[in-house]
Amino acid sequence: MKKRTEITIETSRRVIVRHANNWRETWCEQCQGAVRMISPNEAAARLNVSSRLIYQWIEEGSIHFREEPGGLIVCETSLPPMTGRLLT
């Protein structure tokens, strides 16, 4: 009889987002108002999703964004609400 060895590896990740000067209030054309705009990476960390998914949502038009000289910024108001579950 052959022996079978099963190895289970558990990992965890903790992301700390500091809010000091990470956002700024600016005009969102789709919301027609001044809103907080954050980086795609901060949006991903807040929602516990990958940055790639944030960019996919941008391409689909699911979330509002604005192109700035320093890169894209995302409208915080247009982000889906956090539901306590992992979004995919």
Secondary structure, DSSP 8 states (H G I E B T S, - for coil): -------------------TTS-EEEEETTTTEEEEEE-HHHHHHHHT--HHHHHHHHHHTSS-EEEETTEEEEEGGGS----SS---
